[in-house]
Amino acid sequence: MRLPTCSGLFMLCLAAPVPVLSTPAVSVPVGSALERNALAELGRSLFLDVNLSRRRTQSCASCHDPEAGFADPHGQAGGAVSLGDDGRSLGDRNAPTASYARFSPRFHRTGEGKYVGGQFLDGREADLAGQAGGPPLNPKEMGMPDKASVVARLQENPGYVARFEAIFGAGVFTHTESAYAAMTQAIAAFEATDEFAPFDSKYDRYLRGEYTLTAQEDLGMTLFFSQQFTNCNRCHQLKTSAGVEGETFSNYEFHNIGVPANPALQAIDDQKTGAFDPGLQGNPAVGDPAQAGKFKVPTLRNVAVTGPYMHNGVFKDLRTVVLFYNKYNSRSAKRQINPETGERWAEPEVADNLSRKELETGPALKDKRIDALVAFLKTLTDRRYEHLLRKPVEIRSRSGQM
C-alpha cells in the first residue's frame, strides 16, 4: 500500500499550530483542499525566490534544483559542495536530494537507543519546516542576517503579504517569529506534495505491471533485496518486504560506513585539512562521541541522477559507490582499488564507530552483479528525470574480480 498522499500528510502535519517562541502561534487552516493547495503554492513561490537571500542570488532551488532531482547540479569542488549567495562561501557537505524528504520521520531515539529520522544529514532538524528555516540564515548559504530581515523581504512583495494574510490571518506579520514560522510551514507544504515524490519510476511502474524489467535490472533487484548476497536492504529498505509500493529505500537510521575524506574539499579550504565531519555527533540533541562519523541513511530515489555521492561528495560515479561497499566483503586486491583514483581506498574519515555488522555481510560480487545492482538503482529514477541518465564512465578494469 502506498504511503500517505500529500493531502493526508497536510492533515497530519498541519493540524497543530506552528510552534513559536513567546509570540502567538500561527494556526494553519486544513479544512479544504483549496486551502491546502494555496499553502503549497505559496511554498512553491518561496522555494524559488532568490529575494530571500542577502544578495538576491540564491533560492532553495539553487541547491535543490527541481530539474535535477532536487539536488545541486552546479556544485563546486567536483560537484561536492554548493556555492553560497555571497559568491565565495562553500558548504561543508554535499547537498542531498530533497526528493522524498517528507517521509523521513521526526528525529527521535528508539527504545533500542538508535537515532532515527530528522532532516539534514545529521538529523538536526526534526521536520521539513525546521529544515526550511535553516538555509536563509546560514552565512554560507543564503546569508540573511536574521529572521527579521527575511520577514522584511517577504513584506516587500505585496502578493506575498496578501497570500500570507489570506492563509494565516491578518496578524501574521505582527510578530517576526510567527511570520518566519509561517514561511517555513509553506515551504514544507510544497515539499510535501507529489511533485517531490511522484512514485512513478520504472520500479514503481514495474510494481503496477506497467513496465517489464530487463534481465539485468531484475537480477539487480534480486540482489538488492537479498540478505544472502548484498544486505543492501538492511539499511535501504523502509518496508519489511520487497515489492511494496511507496518504498523510499531508507530506514532513516544513522551509520558510519567508513567514507574517506574528500581531498577536493581540503584543497579549497586549508582549515579542513586534518579536520573531520562529526556527523550525528554534531547534532545539538546528541553530542555523543560514539555517534561521530554517522550520517542518515539517504533515500535511493533518484540516486542515479543526483551524484556526486556520500556526505562529502567524495565519489563521482554510482558504480564506485557499489564497489566501495563491496570492498568490505572481498579479498581481491583489485577490489581494494578505488577506480576513480587508481589507488587503494583511502582510510575512513572517522575510523571509529564503523557499522561493521551491516557492512561485512555477503560475498564478493563479480562485475556482472555489480553492474546489475547499478542497473536496478537506475530504475529508481523518477520519470521526469530519466532523460538525465547517462552511460556510466568507463573507469573500471575488466580483469579478475573488477
C-alpha positions as CSV (number, residue, x, y, z in Angstrom):
1,M,0.0,0.0,0.0
2,R,1.3,3.4,-0.9
3,L,2.4,5.8,1.8
4,P,0.1,8.7,2.7
5,T,-0.6,11.2,-0.1
6,C,0.3,14.9,0.2
7,S,-3.2,15.8,1.3
8,G,-3.0,13.1,4.0
9,L,0.3,14.5,5.2
10,F,-1.1,18.0,5.4
11,M,-3.8,16.8,7.7
12,L,-1.2,15.1,9.9
13,C,1.5,17.8,9.8
14,L,-0.5,21.0,9.7
15,A,-3.4,20.3,12.1
16,A,-1.3,21.6,15.0
17,P,-0.4,25.3,15.2
18,V,3.1,26.4,14.3
19,P,5.3,26.5,17.4
20,V,6.9,29.9,18.1
21,L,8.9,31.2,20.9
22,S,7.0,33.8,23.0
23,T,4.6,35.0,20.4
24,P,1.1,33.9,19.3
25,A,1.1,30.7,17.3
26,V,0.1,30.7,13.6
27,S,-2.9,28.5,13.0
28,V,-2.7,26.8,9.6
29,P,-6.1,26.0,8.0
30,V,-6.5,22.5,6.8
31,G,-10.2,22.4,6.3
32,S,-10.3,22.2,2.5
33,A,-8.2,21.1,-0.4
34,L,-8.3,24.6,-1.8
35,E,-6.6,26.0,1.4
36,R,-4.0,23.2,1.4
37,N,-3.2,23.9,-2.3
38,A,-2.9,27.6,-1.6
39,L,-0.4,26.9,1.2
40,A,1.6,24.6,-1.1
41,E,1.6,27.1,-4.0
42,L,2.8,29.8,-1.6
43,G,5.6,27.4,-0.6
44,R,6.4,26.9,-4.3
45,S,6.9,30.6,-4.8
46,L,9.1,30.9,-1.7
47,F,11.1,27.9,-2.7
48,L,12.0,29.5,-6.0
49,D,12.5,33.1,-4.7
50,V,16.1,34.4,-4.8
51,N,15.0,37.6,-3.0
52,L,15.1,35.7,0.3
53,S,18.9,35.6,0.1
54,R,21.1,38.5,1.1
55,R,22.4,39.4,-2.4
56,R,19.2,38.2,-4.0
57,T,21.1,35.5,-6.0
58,Q,20.1,32.2,-4.3
59,S,16.9,30.3,-3.5
60,C,16.1,26.9,-2.1
61,A,16.0,25.7,-5.7
62,S,19.6,26.8,-6.2
63,C,20.9,23.8,-4.2
64,H,17.7,21.6,-4.7
65,D,17.0,22.1,-8.4
66,P,13.6,20.8,-9.5
67,E,15.1,19.9,-12.9
68,A,18.0,17.9,-11.4
69,G,16.4,15.6,-8.9
70,F,16.1,18.4,-6.3
71,A,19.9,18.2,-5.9
72,D,22.6,20.7,-6.8
73,P,23.9,20.2,-10.4
74,H,26.3,23.2,-10.2
75,G,28.3,22.2,-7.1
76,Q,31.9,23.3,-6.6
77,A,34.9,21.1,-5.9
78,G,33.9,18.5,-8.4
79,G,30.3,19.0,-7.6
80,A,30.8,18.1,-3.9
81,V,29.5,21.3,-2.2
82,S,27.4,24.3,-3.0
83,L,28.3,27.9,-3.5
84,G,26.7,30.4,-1.2
85,D,24.9,33.6,-2.0
86,D,28.0,35.7,-1.4
87,G,29.7,34.1,-4.3
88,R,32.6,32.7,-2.4
89,S,31.5,30.7,0.6
90,L,31.2,26.9,0.2
91,G,29.1,24.5,2.1
92,D,30.5,21.8,4.3
93,R,28.5,18.9,2.9
94,N,27.1,17.6,-0.4
95,A,23.5,18.9,-0.8
96,P,21.2,15.9,-0.5
97,T,18.2,15.5,-2.8
98,A,15.0,16.9,-1.4
99,S,13.1,14.2,-3.2
100,Y,11.0,12.1,-0.9
101,A,12.3,14.0,2.1
102,R,8.8,14.3,3.6
103,F,8.9,10.6,4.5
104,S,11.8,10.9,7.0
105,P,10.2,10.6,10.4
106,R,10.7,13.3,13.1
107,F,14.1,12.9,14.7
108,H,14.0,10.6,17.7
109,R,15.8,7.9,19.6
110,T,14.2,4.4,19.6
111,G,13.9,2.2,22.6
112,E,16.9,0.3,21.4
113,G,19.0,3.5,21.6
114,K,19.2,4.1,17.8
115,Y,18.8,7.6,16.4
116,V,16.3,7.8,13.5
117,G,15.0,10.4,11.1
118,G,15.0,14.2,11.1
119,Q,16.2,16.5,8.3
120,F,19.7,17.3,7.2
121,L,22.4,14.6,7.1
122,D,22.8,14.8,10.8
123,G,19.1,14.9,11.6
124,R,19.4,18.2,13.5
125,E,16.0,19.5,12.4
126,A,13.0,17.4,13.4
127,D,10.9,18.0,10.3
128,L,10.6,19.8,6.9
129,A,9.6,23.1,8.4
130,G,12.6,23.1,10.7
131,Q,14.9,22.3,7.7
132,A,13.3,25.1,5.6
133,G,14.2,27.7,8.2
134,G,17.9,26.9,8.2
135,P,19.4,28.0,4.9
136,P,18.1,31.6,4.8
137,L,20.1,32.3,8.0
138,N,23.2,30.2,7.2
139,P,26.1,32.6,6.3
140,K,27.5,30.0,3.9
141,E,24.1,29.6,2.1
142,M,21.5,32.4,1.7
143,G,23.3,34.6,4.2
144,M,20.4,36.7,5.7
145,P,21.5,38.3,9.0
146,D,18.3,37.4,11.0
147,K,14.7,36.4,10.8
148,A,13.5,40.0,10.8
149,S,15.5,40.7,7.6
150,V,13.8,37.7,5.9
151,V,10.4,38.8,7.0
152,A,11.1,42.3,5.7
153,R,11.9,40.8,2.3
154,L,8.6,38.9,2.4
155,Q,6.8,42.2,3.1
156,E,8.4,43.9,0.1
157,N,6.2,41.7,-2.1
158,P,2.5,42.8,-1.9
159,G,1.5,39.5,-3.4
160,Y,3.2,37.6,-0.5
161,V,1.5,39.9,2.0
162,A,-1.9,39.2,0.6
163,R,-1.3,35.4,0.4
164,F,0.1,35.2,3.9
165,E,-2.7,37.1,5.4
166,A,-5.3,35.1,3.4
167,I,-3.9,31.8,4.7
168,F,-2.5,32.7,8.2
169,G,-4.7,35.6,9.2
170,A,-4.3,39.4,9.1
171,G,-1.9,39.5,12.1
172,V,0.7,37.1,10.6
173,F,3.3,39.8,10.2
174,T,2.7,41.3,13.7
175,H,5.5,39.1,15.2
176,T,8.7,38.1,13.4
177,E,8.7,34.6,14.8
178,S,5.1,34.0,13.7
179,A,5.8,35.2,10.2
180,Y,9.0,33.3,9.8
181,A,7.3,30.1,11.1
182,A,4.5,30.7,8.5
183,M,7.1,30.9,5.8
184,T,8.7,27.6,6.8
185,Q,5.3,25.9,7.0
186,A,4.5,27.0,3.5
187,I,7.8,25.7,2.1
188,A,7.3,22.4,4.0
189,A,3.8,22.1,2.5
190,F,5.3,22.5,-1.0
191,E,7.9,19.8,-0.3
192,A,5.2,17.5,0.9
193,T,3.5,17.5,-2.5
194,D,3.7,14.7,-5.0
195,E,6.0,16.9,-7.2
196,F,8.8,15.8,-4.8
197,A,7.6,12.2,-4.5
198,P,5.6,11.0,-7.6
199,F,6.5,7.3,-7.2
200,D,6.5,6.9,-11.0
201,S,9.9,5.4,-11.6
202,K,10.4,2.3,-13.7
203,Y,10.5,0.3,-10.4
204,D,7.1,1.7,-9.4
205,R,5.7,1.1,-12.9
206,Y,7.0,-2.5,-12.7
207,L,5.2,-3.0,-9.4
208,R,2.0,-1.8,-11.1
209,G,2.5,-4.1,-14.1
210,E,3.3,-1.1,-16.4
211,Y,6.9,-1.9,-17.1
212,T,8.9,-5.1,-17.6
213,L,12.4,-5.1,-16.0
214,T,15.3,-6.1,-18.2
215,A,17.2,-9.3,-17.2
216,Q,20.0,-7.1,-15.8
217,E,17.6,-4.9,-13.8
218,D,15.7,-8.0,-12.5
219,L,19.0,-9.5,-11.3
220,G,19.9,-6.3,-9.6
221,M,16.6,-6.1,-7.8
222,T,17.0,-9.7,-6.6
223,L,20.5,-9.0,-5.3
224,F,19.4,-5.7,-3.7
225,F,16.7,-7.3,-1.6
226,S,18.7,-10.4,-0.8
227,Q,20.2,-10.7,2.6
228,Q,22.4,-13.6,1.4
229,F,24.2,-11.7,-1.4
230,T,24.3,-8.0,-0.6
231,N,22.4,-6.9,2.5
232,C,21.6,-3.6,0.8
233,N,18.1,-3.7,2.1
234,R,19.2,-3.8,5.7
235,C,19.5,-0.1,5.6
236,H,18.0,0.9,2.3
237,Q,14.5,-0.5,2.9
238,L,11.7,1.1,4.8
239,K,9.2,-1.7,4.4
240,T,9.6,-5.2,5.8
241,S,9.2,-7.0,2.4
242,A,10.3,-6.3,-1.1
243,G,8.0,-5.2,-3.9
244,V,5.8,-2.9,-1.8
245,E,4.6,0.4,-3.3
246,G,5.7,3.5,-1.5
247,E,9.2,2.2,-0.7
248,T,11.6,5.0,0.0
249,F,14.7,2.9,0.2
250,S,15.9,4.2,3.6
251,N,15.3,3.1,7.2
252,Y,16.4,6.6,8.2
253,E,18.9,5.3,10.7
254,F,22.5,6.7,11.1
255,H,25.6,4.8,10.2
256,N,29.4,5.3,9.7
257,I,30.3,3.3,6.6
258,G,33.9,4.4,6.5
259,V,33.7,7.1,3.9
260,P,37.1,8.7,3.3
261,A,37.7,12.4,3.5
262,N,37.3,14.3,0.2
263,P,40.7,15.8,-0.8
264,A,39.0,18.2,-3.2
265,L,37.4,19.9,-0.1
266,Q,40.6,20.1,1.7
267,A,42.3,21.6,-1.3
268,I,39.9,24.6,-1.3
269,D,39.9,25.1,2.4
270,D,43.1,24.7,4.4
271,Q,41.1,24.7,7.6
272,K,39.5,21.4,6.6
273,T,42.9,19.6,6.4
274,G,43.1,17.1,9.2
275,A,39.5,18.0,10.4
276,F,36.6,15.6,10.2
277,D,32.9,16.0,9.9
278,P,31.3,14.8,13.2
279,G,28.1,13.8,11.6
280,L,25.4,12.8,14.1
281,Q,27.7,13.7,17.0
282,G,27.4,17.3,15.9
283,N,23.6,17.2,16.2
284,P,22.8,19.5,19.2
285,A,20.4,16.9,20.5
286,V,23.1,14.2,20.5
287,G,26.7,15.4,21.2
288,D,27.8,11.8,21.9
289,P,31.4,10.9,20.6
290,A,30.1,7.4,20.0
291,Q,28.0,8.8,17.2
292,A,30.9,10.5,15.4
293,G,31.0,10.0,11.6
294,K,27.5,8.7,11.4
295,F,25.1,10.1,8.8
296,K,21.5,9.5,8.0
297,V,20.9,6.7,5.5
298,P,19.7,8.5,2.4
299,T,16.9,7.6,0.1
300,L,18.0,5.9,-3.0
301,R,15.2,7.5,-5.0
302,N,16.8,9.4,-7.9
303,V,20.3,8.3,-6.8
304,A,21.5,7.7,-10.3
305,V,21.0,11.4,-11.2
306,T,22.0,13.1,-8.0
307,G,25.7,12.5,-7.7
308,P,28.3,13.0,-6.5
309,Y,27.9,10.7,-3.6
310,M,28.4,10.4,0.2
311,H,28.1,13.3,2.7
312,N,31.2,15.0,1.3
313,G,30.7,14.1,-2.4
314,V,33.9,12.1,-2.5
315,F,32.7,9.6,-5.2
316,K,31.6,10.8,-8.6
317,D,30.2,7.6,-10.1
318,L,27.4,5.4,-8.8
319,R,29.3,2.2,-9.7
320,T,32.2,3.4,-7.5
321,V,29.8,3.5,-4.5
322,V,28.7,-0.1,-5.1
323,L,32.3,-1.1,-5.3
324,F,33.1,0.8,-2.2
325,Y,30.5,-1.2,-0.2
326,N,31.7,-4.5,-1.7
327,K,35.3,-3.9,-0.7
328,Y,34.3,-4.9,2.8
329,N,33.5,-8.4,1.6
330,S,36.2,-9.1,-1.0
331,R,39.8,-10.3,-0.5
332,S,40.6,-9.5,-4.1
333,A,43.5,-7.0,-4.3
334,K,41.8,-5.3,-7.3
335,R,38.6,-4.8,-5.3
336,Q,40.7,-2.8,-2.8
337,I,41.4,-0.2,-5.5
338,N,39.2,2.9,-5.9
339,P,38.5,3.0,-9.7
340,E,38.3,6.8,-9.6
341,T,41.8,7.3,-8.2
342,G,43.6,4.1,-9.3
343,E,44.8,3.8,-5.7
344,R,43.7,1.9,-2.6
345,W,40.6,3.1,-1.0
346,A,41.5,5.9,1.4
347,E,41.1,5.3,5.2
348,P,37.8,6.3,6.8
349,E,37.4,10.0,7.8
350,V,36.3,8.6,11.1
351,A,37.7,5.2,11.8
352,D,35.7,4.6,15.0
353,N,32.1,3.6,15.1
354,L,32.0,1.7,11.8
355,S,28.8,-0.2,11.2
356,R,30.7,-3.5,10.6
357,K,27.7,-5.7,11.3
358,E,25.9,-4.1,8.3
359,L,29.0,-3.7,6.1
360,E,30.7,-7.0,6.5
361,T,27.9,-9.3,5.3
362,G,27.7,-11.2,2.0
363,P,30.1,-12.5,-0.6
364,A,32.4,-10.6,-3.0
365,L,30.5,-9.7,-6.2
366,K,31.8,-10.0,-9.7
367,D,31.3,-7.4,-12.4
368,K,28.0,-8.9,-13.7
369,R,26.4,-8.4,-10.3
370,I,27.9,-5.0,-9.6
371,D,26.5,-3.8,-13.0
372,A,23.2,-5.4,-12.2
373,L,22.9,-3.5,-8.9
374,V,23.7,-0.2,-10.7
375,A,21.1,-1.0,-13.4
376,F,18.5,-1.6,-10.7
377,L,19.4,1.6,-8.9
378,K,18.7,3.5,-12.1
379,T,15.2,2.1,-12.2
380,L,14.5,4.2,-9.0
381,T,14.7,7.4,-11.1
382,D,11.5,9.4,-11.3
383,R,10.0,9.5,-14.9
384,R,10.8,13.3,-15.2
385,Y,14.5,12.7,-14.7
386,E,15.0,9.6,-16.8
387,H,16.5,11.7,-19.6
388,L,19.3,12.6,-17.2
389,L,20.5,9.0,-17.1
390,R,23.8,8.6,-18.8
391,K,26.1,5.7,-19.6
392,P,28.5,5.2,-16.6
393,V,32.0,6.4,-17.1
394,E,34.3,3.5,-18.0
395,I,36.7,3.8,-15.1
396,R,36.9,0.1,-14.2
397,S,39.2,-2.8,-15.1
398,R,37.6,-5.7,-16.9
399,S,40.0,-8.3,-15.5
400,G,39.6,-10.6,-12.5
401,Q,37.0,-9.6,-9.9
402,M,36.9,-6.0,-11.0
